[in-house]
Amino acid sequence: MIEIKVRFKPADLELLDREAAMLGINRSELVRRRVSGCNNGGSRLTPVDYHRLVADAARFMRGAIDRTQVETLVAYVIRRLHPHLSQADASHQPPA
């Protein structure tokens, strides 16, 4: 691989670090995926990934809404961000 240098503001690095940690990858891999236009490395969202997102969102909400509502909202956002996902791909998600 050819090495290139990129500069980020500290706040942007923190966001990248959090997102990379959520995806279970390192920051440089996340940046490579973003640059190549492949947000999730070409793989589909697995049920495990989906439930991790729901758990993270539920923690973020600190009980302000119940878990079923969090799960429905996460599924909605995923479908809006990735309209190419078929219902079969999202079979582990509640209906919109």
N, CA, C and O atoms as CSV, one atom per row, in Angstrom:
chain,resi,resn,atom,element,x,y,z
A,1,MET,N,N,0.837,-1.183,0.000
A,1,MET,CA,C,0.000,0.000,0.000
A,1,MET,C,C,0.877,1.238,0.000
A,1,MET,O,O,1.977,1.245,0.552
A,2,ILE,N,N,0.368,2.279,-0.628
A,2,ILE,CA,C,1.040,3.568,-0.616
A,2,ILE,C,C,0.519,4.361,0.570
A,2,ILE,O,O,-0.684,4.387,0.830
A,3,GLU,N,N,1.411,4.994,1.275
A,3,GLU,CA,C,1.021,5.769,2.444
A,3,GLU,C,C,0.739,7.207,2.052
A,3,GLU,O,O,1.493,7.807,1.286
A,4,ILE,N,N,-0.358,7.767,2.581
A,4,ILE,CA,C,-0.661,9.179,2.409
A,4,ILE,C,C,-0.883,9.794,3.785
A,4,ILE,O,O,-1.136,9.090,4.763
A,5,LYS,N,N,-0.788,11.094,3.840
A,5,LYS,CA,C,-0.946,11.784,5.117
A,5,LYS,C,C,-2.218,12.627,5.072
A,5,LYS,O,O,-2.470,13.350,4.107
A,6,VAL,N,N,-3.013,12.519,6.135
A,6,VAL,CA,C,-4.261,13.263,6.255
A,6,VAL,C,C,-4.264,13.955,7.607
A,6,VAL,O,O,-3.828,13.381,8.605
A,7,ARG,N,N,-4.752,15.178,7.642
A,7,ARG,CA,C,-4.829,15.923,8.899
A,7,ARG,C,C,-6.293,16.071,9.314
A,7,ARG,O,O,-7.156,16.395,8.498
A,8,PHE,N,N,-6.553,15.827,10.603
A,8,PHE,CA,C,-7.897,15.958,11.159
A,8,PHE,C,C,-7.844,16.831,12.395
A,8,PHE,O,O,-6.827,16.895,13.087
A,9,LYS,N,N,-8.951,17.501,12.664
A,9,LYS,CA,C,-9.092,18.225,13.923
A,9,LYS,C,C,-9.291,17.190,15.022
A,9,LYS,O,O,-9.831,16.115,14.759
A,10,PRO,N,N,-8.860,17.493,16.261
A,10,PRO,CA,C,-9.013,16.531,17.359
A,10,PRO,C,C,-10.447,16.020,17.531
A,10,PRO,O,O,-10.647,14.835,17.795
A,11,ALA,N,N,-11.435,16.889,17.388
A,11,ALA,CA,C,-12.825,16.461,17.556
A,11,ALA,C,C,-13.221,15.450,16.471
A,11,ALA,O,O,-13.963,14.506,16.741
A,12,ASP,N,N,-12.727,15.650,15.256
A,12,ASP,CA,C,-13.023,14.712,14.164
A,12,ASP,C,C,-12.371,13.355,14.423
A,12,ASP,O,O,-12.956,12.311,14.136
A,13,LEU,N,N,-11.163,13.381,14.963
A,13,LEU,CA,C,-10.481,12.127,15.300
A,13,LEU,C,C,-11.241,11.352,16.368
A,13,LEU,O,O,-11.332,10.126,16.314
A,14,GLU,N,N,-11.785,12.080,17.338
A,14,GLU,CA,C,-12.571,11.419,18.384
A,14,GLU,C,C,-13.793,10.721,17.788
A,14,GLU,O,O,-14.116,9.594,18.164
A,15,LEU,N,N,-14.469,11.397,16.858
A,15,LEU,CA,C,-15.625,10.789,16.196
A,15,LEU,C,C,-15.222,9.545,15.405
A,15,LEU,O,O,-15.891,8.513,15.466
A,16,LEU,N,N,-14.120,9.658,14.661
A,16,LEU,CA,C,-13.636,8.507,13.895
A,16,LEU,C,C,-13.274,7.346,14.822
A,16,LEU,O,O,-13.582,6.191,14.530
A,17,ASP,N,N,-12.626,7.658,15.926
A,17,ASP,CA,C,-12.244,6.608,16.877
A,17,ASP,C,C,-13.467,5.900,17.446
A,17,ASP,O,O,-13.484,4.674,17.556
A,18,ARG,N,N,-14.491,6.674,17.807
A,18,ARG,CA,C,-15.712,6.063,18.354
A,18,ARG,C,C,-16.407,5.182,17.318
A,18,ARG,O,O,-16.842,4.072,17.624
A,19,GLU,N,N,-16.507,5.692,16.086
A,19,GLU,CA,C,-17.167,4.904,15.046
A,19,GLU,C,C,-16.375,3.639,14.728
A,19,GLU,O,O,-16.954,2.565,14.563
A,20,ALA,N,N,-15.067,3.764,14.642
A,20,ALA,CA,C,-14.223,2.595,14.370
A,20,ALA,C,C,-14.370,1.567,15.482
A,20,ALA,O,O,-14.457,0.370,15.209
A,21,ALA,N,N,-14.397,2.016,16.725
A,21,ALA,CA,C,-14.562,1.099,17.857
A,21,ALA,C,C,-15.915,0.398,17.781
A,21,ALA,O,O,-16.014,-0.796,18.064
A,22,MET,N,N,-16.957,1.137,17.398
A,22,MET,CA,C,-18.279,0.545,17.275
A,22,MET,C,C,-18.301,-0.540,16.195
A,22,MET,O,O,-19.003,-1.543,16.322
A,23,LEU,N,N,-17.521,-0.321,15.131
A,23,LEU,CA,C,-17.464,-1.288,14.037
A,23,LEU,C,C,-16.448,-2.403,14.289
A,23,LEU,O,O,-16.404,-3.392,13.557
A,24,GLY,N,N,-15.637,-2.234,15.329
A,24,GLY,CA,C,-14.630,-3.241,15.643
A,24,GLY,C,C,-13.447,-3.223,14.693
A,24,GLY,O,O,-12.824,-4.257,14.453
A,25,ILE,N,N,-13.133,-2.051,14.150
A,25,ILE,CA,C,-11.997,-1.904,13.237
A,25,ILE,C,C,-11.124,-0.759,13.723
A,25,ILE,O,O,-11.531,0.002,14.600
A,26,ASN,N,N,-9.923,-0.629,13.159
A,26,ASN,CA,C,-9.095,0.505,13.560
A,26,ASN,C,C,-9.437,1.730,12.720
A,26,ASN,O,O,-10.100,1.629,11.688
A,27,ARG,N,N,-8.978,2.871,13.175
A,27,ARG,CA,C,-9.313,4.141,12.534
A,27,ARG,C,C,-8.854,4.193,11.081
A,27,ARG,O,O,-9.588,4.684,10.224
A,28,SER,N,N,-7.671,3.703,10.792
A,28,SER,CA,C,-7.183,3.764,9.407
A,28,SER,C,C,-8.049,2.930,8.468
A,28,SER,O,O,-8.264,3.314,7.318
A,29,GLU,N,N,-8.548,1.790,8.948
A,29,GLU,CA,C,-9.444,0.977,8.119
A,29,GLU,C,C,-10.750,1.726,7.864
A,29,GLU,O,O,-11.284,1.683,6.756
A,30,LEU,N,N,-11.262,2.406,8.877
A,30,LEU,CA,C,-12.482,3.197,8.702
A,30,LEU,C,C,-12.271,4.280,7.651
A,30,LEU,O,O,-13.121,4.474,6.782
A,31,VAL,N,N,-11.152,4.983,7.724
A,31,VAL,CA,C,-10.854,6.039,6.748
A,31,VAL,C,C,-10.741,5.442,5.347
A,31,VAL,O,O,-11.266,6.013,4.392
A,32,ARG,N,N,-10.058,4.292,5.212
A,32,ARG,CA,C,-9.953,3.629,3.900
A,32,ARG,C,C,-11.331,3.301,3.350
A,32,ARG,O,O,-11.600,3.514,2.168
A,33,ARG,N,N,-12.202,2.783,4.205
A,33,ARG,CA,C,-13.555,2.434,3.757
A,33,ARG,C,C,-14.327,3.669,3.327
A,33,ARG,O,O,-15.042,3.646,2.326
A,34,ARG,N,N,-14.182,4.740,4.082
A,34,ARG,CA,C,-14.877,5.978,3.735
A,34,ARG,C,C,-14.383,6.531,2.398
A,34,ARG,O,O,-15.180,6.943,1.556
A,35,VAL,N,N,-13.073,6.535,2.215
A,35,VAL,CA,C,-12.496,7.071,0.984
A,35,VAL,C,C,-12.925,6.242,-0.223
A,35,VAL,O,O,-13.169,6.787,-1.299
A,36,SER,N,N,-13.015,4.936,-0.044
A,36,SER,CA,C,-13.393,4.070,-1.156
A,36,SER,C,C,-14.902,4.058,-1.372
A,36,SER,O,O,-15.386,3.405,-2.297
A,37,GLY,N,N,-15.653,4.770,-0.531
A,37,GLY,CA,C,-17.100,4.826,-0.679
A,37,GLY,C,C,-17.805,3.602,-0.153
A,37,GLY,O,O,-18.969,3.362,-0.474
A,38,CYS,N,N,-17.117,2.835,0.642
A,38,CYS,CA,C,-17.683,1.601,1.175
A,38,CYS,C,C,-17.811,1.743,2.680
A,38,CYS,O,O,-16.862,1.463,3.413
A,39,ASN,N,N,-18.973,2.175,3.149
A,39,ASN,CA,C,-19.152,2.478,4.571
A,39,ASN,C,C,-18.980,1.285,5.485
A,39,ASN,O,O,-18.533,1.437,6.622
A,40,ASN,N,N,-19.326,0.101,5.011
A,40,ASN,CA,C,-19.192,-1.058,5.897
A,40,ASN,C,C,-18.323,-2.146,5.287
A,40,ASN,O,O,-18.457,-3.321,5.628
A,41,GLY,N,N,-17.436,-1.753,4.386
A,41,GLY,CA,C,-16.508,-2.713,3.807
A,41,GLY,C,C,-17.157,-3.692,2.865
A,41,GLY,O,O,-16.577,-4.734,2.561
A,42,GLY,N,N,-18.358,-3.380,2.391
A,42,GLY,CA,C,-19.024,-4.263,1.461
A,42,GLY,C,C,-19.800,-5.372,2.127
A,42,GLY,O,O,-20.504,-6.127,1.456
A,43,SER,N,N,-19.684,-5.482,3.418
A,43,SER,CA,C,-20.412,-6.538,4.110
A,43,SER,C,C,-21.774,-6.019,4.535
A,43,SER,O,O,-22.004,-4.812,4.607
A,44,ARG,N,N,-22.657,-6.940,4.809
A,44,ARG,CA,C,-23.993,-6.566,5.251
A,44,ARG,C,C,-24.012,-6.430,6.758
A,44,ARG,O,O,-23.181,-6.996,7.468
A,45,LEU,N,N,-24.962,-5.681,7.215
A,45,LEU,CA,C,-25.154,-5.524,8.652
A,45,LEU,C,C,-25.651,-6.850,9.205
A,45,LEU,O,O,-26.704,-7.345,8.804
A,46,THR,N,N,-24.901,-7.411,10.111
A,46,THR,CA,C,-25.286,-8.694,10.693
A,46,THR,C,C,-26.239,-8.464,11.865
A,46,THR,O,O,-26.308,-7.355,12.395
A,47,PRO,N,N,-26.966,-9.487,12.269
A,47,PRO,CA,C,-27.808,-9.344,13.461
A,47,PRO,C,C,-27.008,-8.911,14.686
A,47,PRO,O,O,-27.493,-8.125,15.500
A,48,VAL,N,N,-25.790,-9.419,14.817
A,48,VAL,CA,C,-24.952,-9.036,15.966
A,48,VAL,C,C,-24.630,-7.545,15.900
A,48,VAL,O,O,-24.721,-6.841,16.906
A,49,ASP,N,N,-24.247,-7.060,14.699
A,49,ASP,CA,C,-23.961,-5.628,14.539
A,49,ASP,C,C,-25.190,-4.790,14.865
A,49,ASP,O,O,-25.105,-3.778,15.560
A,50,TYR,N,N,-26.334,-5.233,14.349
A,50,TYR,CA,C,-27.587,-4.517,14.574
A,50,TYR,C,C,-27.902,-4.418,16.075
A,50,TYR,O,O,-28.246,-3.345,16.571
A,51,HIS,N,N,-27.785,-5.525,16.777
A,51,HIS,CA,C,-28.099,-5.519,18.205
A,51,HIS,C,C,-27.078,-4.717,19.008
A,51,HIS,O,O,-27.418,-4.153,20.047
A,52,ARG,N,N,-25.839,-4.659,18.542
A,52,ARG,CA,C,-24.844,-3.785,19.187
A,52,ARG,C,C,-25.254,-2.321,19.029
A,52,ARG,O,O,-25.159,-1.534,19.971
A,53,LEU,N,N,-25.711,-1.967,17.823
A,53,LEU,CA,C,-26.169,-0.592,17.598
A,53,LEU,C,C,-27.357,-0.254,18.492
A,53,LEU,O,O,-27.420,0.831,19.070
A,54,VAL,N,N,-28.295,-1.188,18.603
A,54,VAL,CA,C,-29.471,-0.968,19.448
A,54,VAL,C,C,-29.038,-0.798,20.903
A,54,VAL,O,O,-29.508,0.111,21.587
A,55,ALA,N,N,-28.153,-1.659,21.373
A,55,ALA,CA,C,-27.688,-1.568,22.764
A,55,ALA,C,C,-26.974,-0.245,23.006
A,55,ALA,O,O,-27.167,0.384,24.047
A,56,ASP,N,N,-26.147,0.181,22.049
A,56,ASP,CA,C,-25.432,1.447,22.188
A,56,ASP,C,C,-26.418,2.617,22.216
A,56,ASP,O,O,-26.279,3.530,23.030
A,57,ALA,N,N,-27.413,2.588,21.328
A,57,ALA,CA,C,-28.423,3.656,21.294
A,57,ALA,C,C,-29.241,3.672,22.584
A,57,ALA,O,O,-29.560,4.745,23.097
A,58,ALA,N,N,-29.581,2.501,23.113
A,58,ALA,CA,C,-30.341,2.424,24.366
A,58,ALA,C,C,-29.533,3.028,25.518
A,58,ALA,O,O,-30.074,3.758,26.349
A,59,ARG,N,N,-28.230,2.716,25.558
A,59,ARG,CA,C,-27.375,3.316,26.596
A,59,ARG,C,C,-27.328,4.833,26.436
A,59,ARG,O,O,-27.399,5.575,27.415
A,60,PHE,N,N,-27.208,5.279,25.194
A,60,PHE,CA,C,-27.149,6.711,24.925
A,60,PHE,C,C,-28.418,7.414,25.411
A,60,PHE,O,O,-28.342,8.523,25.939
A,61,MET,N,N,-29.573,6.787,25.241
A,61,MET,CA,C,-30.851,7.389,25.622
A,61,MET,C,C,-31.108,7.324,27.125
A,61,MET,O,O,-32.005,8.008,27.618
A,62,ARG,N,N,-30.350,6.526,27.861
A,62,ARG,CA,C,-30.433,6.446,29.323
A,62,ARG,C,C,-31.860,6.259,29.832
A,62,ARG,O,O,-32.273,6.877,30.813
A,63,GLY,N,N,-32.606,5.392,29.142
A,63,GLY,CA,C,-33.936,5.060,29.607
A,63,GLY,C,C,-35.025,6.056,29.239
A,63,GLY,O,O,-36.169,5.899,29.665
A,64,ALA,N,N,-34.693,7.077,28.457
A,64,ALA,CA,C,-35.694,8.082,28.087
A,64,ALA,C,C,-36.798,7.481,27.212
A,64,ALA,O,O,-37.945,7.926,27.256
A,65,ILE,N,N,-36.444,6.468,26.421
A,65,ILE,CA,C,-37.442,5.721,25.650
A,65,ILE,C,C,-37.149,4.238,25.841
A,65,ILE,O,O,-36.005,3.851,26.077
A,66,ASP,N,N,-38.192,3.408,25.737
A,66,ASP,CA,C,-37.960,1.986,25.999
A,66,ASP,C,C,-37.208,1.319,24.843
A,66,ASP,O,O,-37.141,1.858,23.738
A,67,ARG,N,N,-36.656,0.165,25.112
A,67,ARG,CA,C,-35.788,-0.522,24.160
A,67,ARG,C,C,-36.498,-0.840,22.848
A,67,ARG,O,O,-35.874,-0.785,21.788
A,68,THR,N,N,-37.776,-1.169,22.896
A,68,THR,CA,C,-38.522,-1.460,21.668
A,68,THR,C,C,-38.555,-0.230,20.767
A,68,THR,O,O,-38.401,-0.340,19.551
A,69,GLN,N,N,-38.754,0.935,21.366
A,69,GLN,CA,C,-38.752,2.169,20.587
A,69,GLN,C,C,-37.361,2.464,20.026
A,69,GLN,O,O,-37.233,2.913,18.887
A,70,VAL,N,N,-36.325,2.213,20.819
A,70,VAL,CA,C,-34.952,2.401,20.344
A,70,VAL,C,C,-34.702,1.487,19.151
A,70,VAL,O,O,-34.157,1.923,18.137
A,71,GLU,N,N,-35.098,0.223,19.267
A,71,GLU,CA,C,-34.878,-0.745,18.193
A,71,GLU,C,C,-35.607,-0.325,16.918
A,71,GLU,O,O,-35.050,-0.419,15.825
A,72,THR,N,N,-36.833,0.130,17.054
A,72,THR,CA,C,-37.597,0.585,15.891
A,72,THR,C,C,-36.928,1.785,15.234
A,72,THR,O,O,-36.852,1.860,14.008
A,73,LEU,N,N,-36.450,2.711,16.032
A,73,LEU,CA,C,-35.781,3.892,15.499
A,73,LEU,C,C,-34.476,3.526,14.802
A,73,LEU,O,O,-34.186,4.049,13.727
A,74,VAL,N,N,-33.688,2.638,15.396
A,74,VAL,CA,C,-32.431,2.202,14.766
A,74,VAL,C,C,-32.724,1.554,13.412
A,74,VAL,O,O,-32.040,1.841,12.429
A,75,ALA,N,N,-33.732,0.686,13.353
A,75,ALA,CA,C,-34.089,0.034,12.096
A,75,ALA,C,C,-34.507,1.057,11.048
A,75,ALA,O,O,-34.129,0.952,9.881
A,76,TYR,N,N,-35.281,2.038,11.468
A,76,TYR,CA,C,-35.726,3.091,10.555
A,76,TYR,C,C,-34.527,3.845,9.977
A,76,TYR,O,O,-34.446,4.059,8.767
A,77,VAL,N,N,-33.610,4.242,10.837
A,77,VAL,CA,C,-32.443,5.010,10.395
A,77,VAL,C,C,-31.589,4.179,9.441
A,77,VAL,O,O,-31.107,4.700,8.435
A,78,ILE,N,N,-31.398,2.907,9.740
A,78,ILE,CA,C,-30.615,2.046,8.852
A,78,ILE,C,C,-31.253,1.996,7.469
A,78,ILE,O,O,-30.569,2.121,6.454
A,79,ARG,N,N,-32.561,1.812,7.441
A,79,ARG,CA,C,-33.252,1.745,6.139
A,79,ARG,C,C,-33.168,3.065,5.386
A,79,ARG,O,O,-33.040,3.068,4.162
A,80,ARG,N,N,-33.238,4.181,6.094
A,80,ARG,CA,C,-33.144,5.485,5.428
A,80,ARG,C,C,-31.741,5.729,4.897
A,80,ARG,O,O,-31.577,6.294,3.816
A,81,LEU,N,N,-30.730,5.309,5.643
A,81,LEU,CA,C,-29.350,5.513,5.203
A,81,LEU,C,C,-28.932,4.525,4.129
A,81,LEU,O,O,-28.070,4.827,3.304
A,82,HIS,N,N,-29.538,3.353,4.136
A,82,HIS,CA,C,-29.186,2.292,3.190
A,82,HIS,C,C,-30.443,1.738,2.531
A,82,HIS,O,O,-30.834,0.603,2.806
A,83,PRO,N,N,-31.087,2.531,1.657
A,83,PRO,CA,C,-32.347,2.077,1.060
A,83,PRO,C,C,-32.191,0.844,0.172
A,83,PRO,O,O,-33.181,0.194,-0.164
A,84,HIS,N,N,-30.960,0.520,-0.208
A,84,HIS,CA,C,-30.725,-0.656,-1.047
A,84,HIS,C,C,-30.869,-1.969,-0.279
A,84,HIS,O,O,-30.934,-3.038,-0.886
A,85,LEU,N,N,-30.920,-1.896,1.046
A,85,LEU,CA,C,-31.090,-3.122,1.824
A,85,LEU,C,C,-32.471,-3.692,1.562
A,85,LEU,O,O,-33.477,-2.985,1.642
A,86,SER,N,N,-32.506,-4.958,1.254
A,86,SER,CA,C,-33.815,-5.588,1.041
A,86,SER,C,C,-34.414,-5.964,2.386
A,86,SER,O,O,-33.728,-5.952,3.408
A,87,GLN,N,N,-35.690,-6.295,2.376
A,87,GLN,CA,C,-36.339,-6.734,3.611
A,87,GLN,C,C,-35.654,-7.994,4.130
A,87,GLN,O,O,-35.575,-8.203,5.341
A,88,ALA,N,N,-35.156,-8.839,3.215
A,88,ALA,CA,C,-34.464,-10.058,3.649
A,88,ALA,C,C,-33.204,-9.703,4.432
A,88,ALA,O,O,-32.877,-10.359,5.420
A,89,ASP,N,N,-32.494,-8.657,3.986
A,89,ASP,CA,C,-31.290,-8.234,4.701
A,89,ASP,C,C,-31.633,-7.710,6.082
A,89,ASP,O,O,-30.824,-7.798,7.006
A,90,ALA,N,N,-32.823,-7.170,6.219
A,90,ALA,CA,C,-33.220,-6.537,7.473
A,90,ALA,C,C,-34.225,-7.404,8.235
A,90,ALA,O,O,-35.016,-6.890,9.025
A,91,SER,N,N,-34.194,-8.698,8.000
A,91,SER,CA,C,-35.196,-9.577,8.595
A,91,SER,C,C,-35.124,-9.628,10.120
A,91,SER,O,O,-36.100,-9.995,10.774
A,92,HIS,N,N,-33.987,-9.266,10.685
A,92,HIS,CA,C,-33.854,-9.278,12.135
A,92,HIS,C,C,-34.310,-7.952,12.737
A,92,HIS,O,O,-34.233,-7.765,13.952
A,93,GLN,N,N,-34.782,-7.033,11.902
A,93,GLN,CA,C,-35.219,-5.735,12.364
A,93,GLN,C,C,-36.744,-5.688,12.381
A,93,GLN,O,O,-37.396,-6.376,11.595
A,94,PRO,N,N,-37.316,-4.878,13.277
A,94,PRO,CA,C,-38.771,-4.782,13.328
A,94,PRO,C,C,-39.302,-4.045,12.092
A,94,PRO,O,O,-38.570,-3.256,11.494
A,95,PRO,N,N,-40.550,-4.283,11.701
A,95,PRO,CA,C,-41.103,-3.575,10.547
A,95,PRO,C,C,-41.185,-2.081,10.797
A,95,PRO,O,O,-41.375,-1.638,11.930
A,96,ALA,N,N,-41.041,-1.316,9.739
A,96,ALA,CA,C,-41.072,0.159,9.853
A,96,ALA,C,C,-42.493,0.651,10.029
A,96,ALA,O,O,-42.720,1.856,10.142
